[in-house]
Amino acid sequence: MRQRPFRPGFDHSVDAPPGAVRDCIVARLESGGAFSGKALERHLQLTVLPTERHLWSPHLHLEIVAHTSEESSADPQRAYVRGFFTPHPSLWTAFIFTYLALATIAVFSGMWAFVEMLLDGPPQALWITIAATLMAGVLRMVSSTGQKLAAEQMEALHAEIEGCLRGAGAMRSDAVHADAAPTGA
């Protein structure tokens, strides 16, 4: 699995048509397996069962498309599966808007402090800039803690999806290759 600061994820190539891969995952979803979610065309949103959910429970977003390479067009007999994890969409939105608000406050208070310095006064607004920056750092630490608390559930969801992919066809490497790019993304 790729570890990124905000949205860890994975990429897989499967020797099966995208429709068959999607159908396999949807069948597992409908059978009341280890996860719940929604399926819309080539996009699926999965999460842990309601009885196991907590504030930091991950949501897995999957996109299943025909595999393509630099040498050829889309191969309808091979699927490319891209997945990434996020917290609940409302929690994700709250974090992003809080980061945006803190960045805006830091920039404008920094400009205010600069103007205070140009007017030969003490840059008192600099304290607001420092406070907003520290708050963003605390928010980042909270986010990292949340990812660590969700790591076990993320691994379980990833393992379930890998099981589905193996059932649908021969699964290829987890790494992103130059020739493994989705079509229509």
N, C-alpha and C positions, 0 to 999 in steps of 0.2 A: 504494500500500500504506500502511495506517495504521502509523505508528511509535509504539509504546507502549513503556514501559520494560521490561516483562517479556514480553509476548506480541504481537509485531507481527502484523498480519493484514490481511484485505481482505474486502469484501462486493461481490457482483455480483448483478444481476438478469438473468435470461436468458429470452427469449421461447420457451420450450420447456417441456414438462412435466418435473417433477422426475425422474421415472423415466428419461426420455430422456437427461437431463443425466448422471445417475448411470451409465447404461449406457455412455455415451460415454467417461467417465473410466475405468470398469472395463475397457472394451475396450482402451484405451490401456495400462492397467496389465497386462492379460493378454497383450498383444502383445509384452511385453519392451521397452517404451519406455525413457525416460530416468529412470524412477522405479520403485520397488517399494512394496508396501504391502498393506493389508487393506481389505476393504469389508464393512460390516455395515449392512444396511438403508439408512438415510439418512446414516450416518456413514462416513467414509473416513479412514484414516490412511495417509499417504504419506511416503516418505523417498527419499533418493538411493540409487542402486544400491550394493550392498555393496562393490564395488571402489573406490568414490569416498568412502566414509564415513570420518569421523574423529571425534574426541571431540565436536566442536561441530557436527556435521552436524544440520541441522534436521529436524524431523518436522512435517509439515503435517497438521492436523486439519481436515477438511471436514465441513460439515453442509449437506445439500441438502433443502430443504422447499418446499412450495407458497408462492408469493408472496402476501402479503396487504397490504391498505391500510386506512387509517382509514375509507374510505367503503364498503368491501365486505368480504365474507368472503374466505377463501382462494381464489385463482385457480388451478385445477389445470393451466392451460395456460401458466403462468409459474413459473419456479423462482427461488428465492432461495438463493444459495450464500454461506455464511460460512466463511472459512478463517482459521486462526491458526497461527502457528509456535511451536514449543517445542523445546528440546533433547531428547535421548533421555529418555523418561519416568523412568528411574532417576536420571539426572543432575538432572532437574528436581526430583524428590522430594528428592534429597540437598540441593540448594540451599534448598528451602523449609524443610526440617527444620533446616538449619543456621541460617537466618535466625530461625526460631522459637526455637531453643536460645539464640542470642545475645541475642534480645530478652528472653527469660525471665531469663537471667543478668543483663542490664543492669538490669531492673526490680528484681529481688530484691537485687542488690548496691547499688542506689540506695537502697532502703528500709533496708538494713543501715547504709549510710553516714549516712542521716538519723537513725537511732537512735543511732549513735555520737556525732553532733553533739548530740543531745538529752541525752546522758549526759556532756556536756562533754569528750568525748575527740576526738582527731583522726579525721576521717572517712577512715580508711584504705581502706575498702571502695570508696570513690569511684574508686580506681585500677582496680578490676575493672570498674566501669561504663564508664569511659573506654576500657579495653582492648576490651571487648565491642563498644562503638560503633565503634571504629577497625577492628576485625575485620569488622564488618558493612559498613563502607565499602570495605574491601579486597575483600570478596566481591562487592560491587556492581561494582567496577572489573573484576574477573575476568569477571563476567557480561557486562558491556559489551564487553569484548575478545572473548569468545566469540561474541557477536552479530555483531561486525564480521568475525570469521573465517568465519562462516556466511553472510554477506550474499550472496555470489555464488551459493551453492547455493540460498538462499531465492529469489533472483530467478529462477533457472533453473526451480525448481519452480512458481513463480507463472506464469511464461511458459508452461510446459507446460499448466497448468490453464486459463489463458486461451485457449490454442489449442483445447483440448477444448470449452470453453464456446462459442467462436465456431463450432465445428463442429456443436454441438448446436442452436444458434439464435442470434438476434441478442442480443448481450451489451450490457447497459446500463452506466451509469457505475459506477465503482469506489467512489464516495462513498456514505456511509450517509445515506439520506433518511428523513424522518419517516414516509413511507408505505411504507418497505421494511423491514418487520419480519417475521420468520419466525413461522409458526404452530407451536404445540406445543413451543416452545423454553423 
